[in-house]
């Protein structure tokens, strides 16, 4: 791996030299083990510790198939799906790998007693399989996490509808929290030249998810002037939704849980902010068995107070069970609730009278197709949308990084250095970077 790293750090290694680099038989990776899926049995979700289940170890380099690429991973990031994988909730990811493995002899590579995790990366193409012509060894890239087969017609209007759609590093093996990753070539996108490796790796999953959920016609189809309610507006998903609302001429109503998070939203340019902790909204009773419509009404009144009497056009929903009833209630007649993730619980409850009789729409949104991902990455590369990286760990500290996200002890995104020996490397356009330093560093140290 040292030869590979030296070639990357040189910054001017020709493509033919990259193509000639010897590949290792094994590489360093973050894994969970199939024989440990019951290790947290009987432990409450909040007490499950990813430091116990995530291993950093050497694993064999998988076979490179047609249409695929090896990428030397300089940096990656933590997402909630990494947390879910590490605590084996809501199900063990080994079920995903087993089902994928039955698809074909090539897919059988993924069905292993260990799972290399991670759904983000920035790095350099090392080698491509047969049929790949758009990406050459030595190209600096980021990867989105959509893995598709596209042998069925359903995926050819929107690849997210492919029956064999999977999230790389979560529902497939050989993810990005490693020194080398195996990806399909149609996951690759150009690395934004003004960003460091860790900054470039961090937007990936959440940026593309936010773009589809809020901006794309497949999601909220946001337009200028829309009032957009954003839960967790300074978090991994919400931090990008807030930027997209501001960038697209909408008015974000940012829901946060602390003054620090409110300050982050203000620094992005948001003016309408609700501090849930300070205002004490209690949408459920203490037992979590019954919702309180009076609190929905109080919340809606607060929104109208901020907007000058207007209701919400689009709700950017991802907490799920805890907030969904309120989200449906406060949306204007004919408005839209876009939903993904459900980090507070999947069994949503709402009063259907407020949906049905007011012609509101609930739209499900899951990650993004290649076109949407490309557009989201293009906006990063043009300096219109910025990373939300707050802290970066080394690969050996990945358990602590995942624990931070599990306990919500973080802002924005948490990065992980893989091959990169230190932070701050990989910038190819320092002039552009200088123009956006404030925005790039907005979440740092918070």
DRENMIVEX-461239 format. One record per residue (C-alpha): residue in three letters; z, y, x; residue number from 1. Coordinates in steps of 0.001 Angstrom, whole numbers, plus 500000, padded with zeros to 6 digits. Layout:
# DRENMIVEX-461239
["ALA",[Z,Y,X],NUM],
...
This chain:
# DRENMIVEX-461239
["UNK",[500000,500000,500000],1],
["UNK",[500548,502353,502920],2],
["UNK",[496818,502479,503704],3],
["UNK",[496115,503339,500088],4],
["UNK",[498780,506032,500050],5],
["UNK",[497535,507520,503319],6],
["UNK",[494000,507734,501927],7],
["UNK",[495261,509524,498815],8],
["UNK",[497490,511953,500704],9],
["UNK",[494621,512863,503036],10],
["UNK",[492927,514495,500059],11],
["UNK",[489390,514132,501416],12],
["UNK",[488863,510377,501770],13],
["UNK",[485245,509476,500818],14],
["UNK",[484614,507175,497865],15],
["UNK",[483132,504487,500101],16],
["UNK",[486326,504444,502182],17],
["UNK",[488435,504009,499070],18],
["UNK",[486176,501184,497929],19],
["UNK",[486662,499457,501283],20],
["UNK",[490477,499596,501215],21],
["UNK",[492087,496158,501120],22],
["UNK",[494038,495494,497939],23],
["UNK",[497487,493909,498136],24],
["UNK",[498227,490523,496635],25],
["UNK",[501299,492001,494927],26],
["UNK",[502637,495427,494049],27],
["UNK",[505880,497159,493036],28],
["UNK",[506415,497489,489301],29],
["UNK",[509006,498101,486581],30],
["UNK",[509429,495047,484379],31],
["UNK",[511440,493496,481596],32],
["UNK",[511980,489724,481579],33],
["UNK",[511261,487350,478736],34],
["UNK",[514365,485270,479409],35],
["UNK",[516556,488351,478852],36],
["UNK",[515409,489379,475370],37],
["UNK",[518774,488375,473878],38],
["UNK",[520880,490180,476470],39],
["UNK",[521885,492944,474046],40],
["UNK",[522575,490717,471049],41],
["UNK",[525434,492171,468996],42],
["UNK",[525418,495477,470926],43],
["UNK",[524865,498648,468844],44],
["UNK",[521533,500320,469588],45],
["UNK",[523136,503426,471079],46],
["UNK",[525113,501312,473558],47],
["UNK",[522168,499304,474873],48],
["UNK",[521604,500268,478511],49],
["UNK",[518052,500206,479951],50],
["UNK",[519537,500096,483456],51],
["UNK",[520459,496473,482786],52],
["UNK",[517090,495320,481496],53],
["UNK",[514568,497268,483598],54],
["UNK",[513804,495618,486941],55],
["UNK",[511918,497071,489902],56],
["UNK",[510245,494180,491690],57],
["UNK",[507061,492873,493263],58],
["UNK",[504565,491218,490905],59],
["UNK",[501166,489594,491574],60],
["UNK",[498071,491782,491252],61],
["UNK",[496244,490663,488074],62],
["UNK",[492573,489702,488016],63],
["UNK",[490195,492641,487488],64],
["UNK",[487944,492081,484501],65],
["UNK",[484702,493649,483223],66],
["UNK",[485088,497243,482090],67],
["UNK",[488443,497602,483837],68],
["UNK",[489855,499537,486768],69],
["UNK",[492696,499331,489231],70],
["UNK",[494458,502679,489606],71],
["UNK",[496864,503546,492421],72],
["UNK",[499660,505185,490436],73],
["UNK",[501120,508304,492009],74],
["UNK",[503367,509161,489057],75],
["UNK",[504220,508071,485543],76],
["UNK",[506653,509102,482802],77],
["UNK",[509141,507753,480284],78],
["UNK",[508283,507518,476593],79],
["UNK",[510277,506203,473656],80],
["UNK",[508158,503068,473708],81],
["UNK",[509547,502345,477183],82],
["UNK",[513045,502714,475763],83],
["UNK",[512191,500418,472856],84],
["UNK",[510771,497857,475271],85],
["UNK",[513874,498021,477468],86],
["UNK",[516326,497433,474614],87],
["UNK",[514056,494898,472864],88],
["UNK",[513907,496924,469638],89],
["UNK",[512670,496878,466982],90],
["UNK",[511138,493661,468326],91],
["UNK",[510610,492189,471758],92],
["UNK",[507283,493265,473260],93],
["UNK",[506708,489708,474452],94],
["UNK",[505490,488940,470927],95],
["UNK",[502737,491527,471454],96],
["UNK",[501767,489934,474764],97],
["UNK",[501703,486441,473274],98],
["UNK",[499416,487503,470435],99],
["UNK",[497139,489404,472795],100],
["UNK",[497029,486416,475111],101],
["UNK",[495582,484240,472349],102],
["UNK",[492625,486580,471894],103],
["UNK",[490542,485423,474878],104],
["UNK",[490812,483849,478330],105],
["UNK",[490755,487325,479875],106],
["UNK",[493490,488597,477549],107],
["UNK",[495601,485568,478479],108],
["UNK",[496427,487379,481754],109],
["UNK",[498797,489585,479759],110],
["UNK",[500960,486776,478399],111],
["UNK",[503486,486454,481209],112],
["UNK",[507262,485908,481487],113],
["UNK",[507531,489532,482616],114],
["UNK",[506132,492746,481180],115],
["UNK",[505064,495639,483431],116],
["UNK",[505845,498685,481286],117],
["UNK",[504771,502322,481118],118],
["UNK",[502147,504175,479052],119],
["UNK",[501439,507201,481286],120],
["UNK",[499961,507641,484750],121],
["UNK",[498265,509945,487174],122],
["UNK",[496626,508468,490228],123],
["UNK",[493429,507439,491971],124],
["UNK",[490820,504827,491054],125],
["UNK",[490852,502004,493605],126],
["UNK",[488305,499560,492246],127],
["UNK",[486317,498994,489070],128],
["UNK",[485124,495820,487387],129],
["UNK",[481582,494854,486358],130],
["UNK",[479946,497257,483931],131],
["UNK",[481890,500376,484953],132],
["UNK",[479602,503194,486111],133],
["UNK",[481381,506473,485204],134],
["UNK",[484392,506179,487507],135],
["UNK",[484165,505762,491257],136],
["UNK",[486854,504698,493749],137],
["UNK",[488706,507768,494979],138],
["UNK",[488453,509670,491680],139],
["UNK",[491708,511366,490689],140],
["UNK",[492562,510481,487107],141],
["UNK",[495076,510338,484327],142],
["UNK",[495046,507611,481691],143],
["UNK",[495573,507682,477966],144],
["UNK",[497248,504634,476481],145],
["UNK",[494756,503426,473866],146],
["UNK",[493511,499889,474518],147],
["UNK",[490726,498663,472221],148],
["UNK",[488251,495768,472128],149],
["UNK",[485663,497350,469736],150],
["UNK",[484063,494063,468715],151],
["UNK",[484730,494814,465032],152],
["UNK",[482933,497511,463001],153],
["UNK",[486147,499116,461772],154],
["UNK",[486791,500726,465159],155],
["UNK",[483473,502470,465539],156],
["UNK",[484181,505482,463337],157],
["UNK",[487689,505984,464704],158],
["UNK",[488751,503678,467532],159],
["UNK",[492352,503843,466328],160],
["UNK",[491178,501665,463420],161],
["UNK",[489996,498849,465675],162],
["UNK",[491840,495695,464507],163],
["UNK",[492529,494991,468196],164],
["UNK",[493952,498445,468921],165],
["UNK",[496984,498323,471208],166],
["UNK",[499137,500710,473207],167],
["UNK",[498722,500013,476917],168],
["UNK",[501981,499310,478720],169],
["UNK",[503736,498581,475418],170],
["UNK",[501531,496081,473577],171],
["UNK",[499681,495127,476764],172],
["UNK",[500868,494252,480245],173],
["UNK",[500249,495956,483626],174],
["UNK",[501418,499435,482592],175],
["UNK",[501857,502678,484493],176],
["UNK",[505413,502432,485832],177],
["UNK",[504164,500727,488968],178],
["UNK",[502310,501262,492238],179],
["UNK",[499100,499869,490712],180],
["UNK",[498026,499774,487068],181],
["UNK",[495299,497805,485325],182],
["UNK",[493476,499871,482687],183],
["UNK",[490262,499768,480733],184],
["UNK",[487782,502280,482138],185],
["UNK",[487610,504025,478757],186],
["UNK",[491260,505011,479186],187],
["UNK",[490479,507222,482158],188],
["UNK",[490258,511019,482116],189],
["UNK",[490035,513625,484917],190],
["UNK",[493337,514703,486443],191],
["UNK",[493995,518434,485829],192],
["UNK",[493426,519945,489257],193],
["UNK",[496155,522601,489088],194],
["UNK",[498975,520137,488415],195],
["UNK",[501072,517944,490678],196],
["UNK",[500943,514192,490229],197],
["UNK",[504161,514110,488202],198],
["UNK",[503128,517060,486025],199],
["UNK",[499713,515529,485338],200],
["UNK",[501237,512172,484388],201],
["UNK",[503767,513556,481935],202],
["UNK",[501638,514847,478989],203],
["UNK",[499604,511660,478350],204],
["UNK",[501060,509775,475414],205],
["UNK",[502905,512625,473712],206],
["UNK",[500222,515271,474201],207],
["UNK",[497487,513098,472725],208],
["UNK",[499784,511974,469888],209],
["UNK",[500646,515578,469013],210],
["UNK",[496974,516619,469116],211],
["UNK",[495892,513968,466622],212],
["UNK",[498933,514344,464401],213],
["UNK",[498678,518108,464070],214],
["UNK",[495224,519374,465105],215],
["UNK",[492696,516588,464482],216],
["UNK",[490947,516064,461166],217],
["UNK",[492482,512584,461315],218],
["UNK",[495924,514189,461138],219],
["UNK",[497121,517567,459899],220],
["UNK",[493778,519366,460406],221],
["UNK",[495752,522519,461211],222],
["UNK",[494118,525900,460689],223],
["UNK",[494955,529489,461557],224],
["UNK",[497822,530911,459533],225],
["UNK",[499378,527564,458599],226],
["UNK",[503160,527370,458526],227],
["UNK",[504048,524249,460529],228],
["UNK",[507531,522732,460421],229],
["UNK",[508204,521012,463742],230],
["UNK",[511197,518716,464081],231],
["UNK",[512578,518473,467616],232],
["UNK",[510381,521394,468587],233],
["UNK",[511400,521405,472263],234],
["UNK",[511234,517622,472761],235],
["UNK",[508581,515305,474134],236],
["UNK",[506370,515372,471032],237],
["UNK",[507626,518604,469514],238],
["UNK",[507128,520610,472697],239],
["UNK",[503402,519934,472484],240],
["UNK",[503255,520445,468704],241],
["UNK",[504843,523885,469171],242],
["UNK",[502227,524769,471790],243],
["UNK",[499360,523550,469595],244],
["UNK",[500601,525550,466623],245],
["UNK",[500826,528727,468707],246],
["UNK",[497538,528061,470510],247],
["UNK",[495744,527415,467210],248],
["UNK",[496916,530510,465369],249],
["UNK",[499500,528763,463173],250],
["UNK",[503143,529766,462736],251],
["UNK",[505600,527137,463971],252],
["UNK",[508979,526836,462290],253],
["UNK",[510908,525135,465054],254],
["UNK",[513848,522875,464244],255],
["UNK",[516174,522291,467220],256],
["UNK",[519725,521130,467810],257],
["UNK",[521078,523596,470390],258],
["UNK",[520790,527141,471676],259],
["UNK",[519174,525901,474907],260],
["UNK",[516439,524199,472923],261],
["UNK",[515987,527308,470811],262],
["UNK",[515538,529358,473990],263],
["UNK",[512780,526987,475163],264],
["UNK",[510925,527492,471881],265],
["UNK",[511261,531257,472165],266],
["UNK",[509942,531140,475705],267],
["UNK",[506823,529391,474369],268],
["UNK",[506328,532247,471920],269],
["UNK",[507868,530788,468764],270],
["UNK",[509889,533220,466647],271],
["UNK",[511009,531210,463606],272],
["UNK",[513771,528834,464697],273],
["UNK",[516350,526756,462834],274],
["UNK",[519291,525408,464831],275],
["UNK",[520321,522339,462827],276],
["UNK",[523651,521981,464583],277],
["UNK",[524601,525600,464045],278],
["UNK",[523547,525652,460395],279],
["UNK",[525070,522248,459666],280],
["UNK",[522451,520561,457470],281],
["UNK",[523658,517181,456186],282],
["UNK",[520768,515452,454481],283],
["UNK",[522717,512168,454108],284],
["UNK",[526272,511277,453233],285],
["UNK",[528578,509967,455940],286],
["UNK",[527665,506356,455201],287],
["UNK",[523937,507104,455430],288],
["UNK",[523373,505547,452009],289],
["UNK",[522495,508534,449840],290],
["UNK",[520635,511783,450421],291],
["UNK",[521789,515216,449323],292],
["UNK",[519039,517178,447519],293],
["UNK",[521198,520308,447615],294],
["UNK",[520787,520290,451397],295],
["UNK",[517012,519950,451007],296],
["UNK",[517087,523063,448819],297],
["UNK",[519279,524958,451283],298],
["UNK",[516902,523988,454074],299],
["UNK",[513884,525096,452033],300],
["UNK",[515526,528415,451247],301],
["UNK",[516159,528989,454943],302],
["UNK",[512492,528306,455704],303],
["UNK",[511366,530830,453065],304],
["UNK",[513799,533352,454495],305],
["UNK",[512122,533006,457891],306],
["UNK",[508516,532950,456619],307],
["UNK",[508812,535805,454154],308],
["UNK",[508838,533572,451097],309],
["UNK",[506192,531044,452101],310],
["UNK",[506557,527276,452122],311],
["UNK",[505425,524809,454778],312],
["UNK",[501751,523824,454976],313],
["UNK",[502174,520960,457473],314],
["UNK",[505288,519063,458519],315],
["UNK",[505164,517511,461983],316],
["UNK",[507386,514496,461225],317],
["UNK",[508680,512037,463798],318],
["UNK",[512466,511586,463318],319],
["UNK",[511758,509498,460214],320],
["UNK",[514577,508294,458003],321],
["UNK",[517031,511085,458794],322],
["UNK",[514679,513931,457882],323],
["UNK",[511878,512531,455744],324],
["UNK",[513346,513372,452334],325],
["UNK",[513802,516980,453401],326],
["UNK",[510297,517091,454865],327],
["UNK",[508681,516006,451619],328],
["UNK",[510754,518494,449628],329],
["UNK",[510032,521613,451704],330],
["UNK",[506259,521085,451964],331],
["UNK",[504232,523432,449763],332],
["UNK",[502249,522218,446780],333],
["UNK",[499159,520512,448155],334],
["UNK",[500635,520468,451654],335],
["UNK",[500728,517692,454216],336],
["UNK",[503410,515637,455923],337],
["UNK",[502083,513942,459066],338],
["UNK",[504299,511153,460315],339],
["UNK",[504680,508977,463377],340],
["UNK",[507344,507229,465455],341],
["UNK",[510447,507347,463182],342],
["UNK",[512970,507557,466011],343],
["UNK",[515914,507796,463596],344],
["UNK",[514813,504851,461452],345],
["UNK",[511690,503357,459877],346],
["UNK",[512873,502946,456270],347],
["UNK",[512017,506365,454885],348],
["UNK",[513337,507581,451550],349],
["UNK",[512156,510579,449543],350],
["UNK",[512012,511734,445951],351],
["UNK",[508499,510902,444821],352],
["UNK",[508566,513559,442089],353],
["UNK",[508216,516236,444757],354],
["UNK",[505252,514415,446293],355],
["UNK",[503439,513149,443238],356],
["UNK",[503747,516123,440891],357],
["UNK",[502987,518648,443633],358],
["UNK",[499954,516829,445055],359],
["UNK",[501393,516637,448557],360],
["UNK",[499977,514187,451070],361],
["UNK",[501630,511900,453596],362],
["UNK",[499308,511109,456501],363],
["UNK",[500202,508462,459028],364],
["UNK",[499285,509210,462625],365],
["UNK",[499413,506888,465599],366],
["UNK",[498486,507993,469123],367],
["UNK",[494843,509206,469348],368],
["UNK",[491311,507987,469910],369],
["UNK",[489445,508603,473176],370],
["UNK",[487733,511769,471892],371],
["UNK",[491039,513260,470732],372],
["UNK",[492738,512248,473972],373],
["UNK",[489930,513802,476007],374],
["UNK",[490209,517081,474076],375],
["UNK",[493987,517137,474527],376],
["UNK",[493626,516523,478265],377],
["UNK",[490861,519156,478490],378],
["UNK",[493240,521750,477061],379],
["UNK",[495789,520826,479722],380],
["UNK",[493100,521119,482424],381],
["UNK",[492049,524560,481121],382],
["UNK",[495632,525866,481143],383],
["UNK",[495762,526326,477355],384],
["UNK",[498480,523670,476902],385],
["UNK",[501098,522935,479544],386],
["UNK",[503247,519986,480652],387],
["UNK",[506811,519803,479373],388],
["UNK",[508232,518033,482421],389],
["UNK",[511940,518727,482886],390],
["UNK",[513054,516214,485511],391],
["UNK",[511555,513571,487784],392],
["UNK",[513119,510359,489074],393],
["UNK",[512022,507892,491723],394],
["UNK",[510744,504467,490700],395],
["UNK",[513999,502800,491741],396],
["UNK",[515865,505117,489333],397],
["UNK",[513732,504252,486312],398],
["UNK",[516671,502700,484445],399],
["UNK",[518539,505995,484520],400],
["UNK",[515401,507873,483491],401],
["UNK",[515017,505604,480454],402],
["UNK",[518709,505966,479634],403],
["UNK",[518336,509759,479598],404],
["UNK",[515584,509456,476999],405],
["UNK",[517490,506807,475025],406],
["UNK",[520516,509104,474756],407],
["UNK",[518423,512248,474203],408],
["UNK",[520007,513729,477324],409],
["UNK",[516744,515358,478319],410],
["UNK",[514271,518058,477366],411],
["UNK",[510522,517583,477121],412],
["UNK",[509358,514734,479333],413],
["UNK",[511063,512787,482107],414],
["UNK",[508737,511898,484992],415],
["UNK",[508817,509042,487489],416],
["UNK",[507347,509104,491002],417],
["UNK",[505557,505859,491785],418],
["UNK",[503522,505975,495020],419],
["UNK",[504025,509717,495479],420],
["UNK",[506687,510104,498193],421],
["UNK",[507961,513424,496823],422],
["UNK",[507413,515972,494088],423],
["UNK",[504906,518790,494394],424],
["UNK",[501909,516843,495748],425],
["UNK",[498396,516542,494344],426],
["UNK",[497547,520180,493537],427],
["UNK",[493819,520791,494104],428],
["UNK",[493497,524226,492486],429],
["UNK",[496427,526368,493696],430],
["UNK",[494845,529600,492457],431],
["UNK",[494803,528394,488855],432],
["UNK",[498280,526950,489251],433],
["UNK",[499627,530312,490315],434],
["UNK",[498404,531823,487052],435],
["UNK",[500437,529345,484987],436],
["UNK",[503569,528700,487063],437],
["UNK",[505937,530109,484461],438],
["UNK",[504527,527889,481730],439],
["UNK",[504330,524809,483963],440],
["UNK",[507990,525188,484962],441],
["UNK",[509306,526180,481538],442],
["UNK",[511208,522923,480960],443],
["UNK",[512315,522403,484564],444],
["UNK",[516013,521939,485068],445],
["UNK",[516841,522397,481372],446],
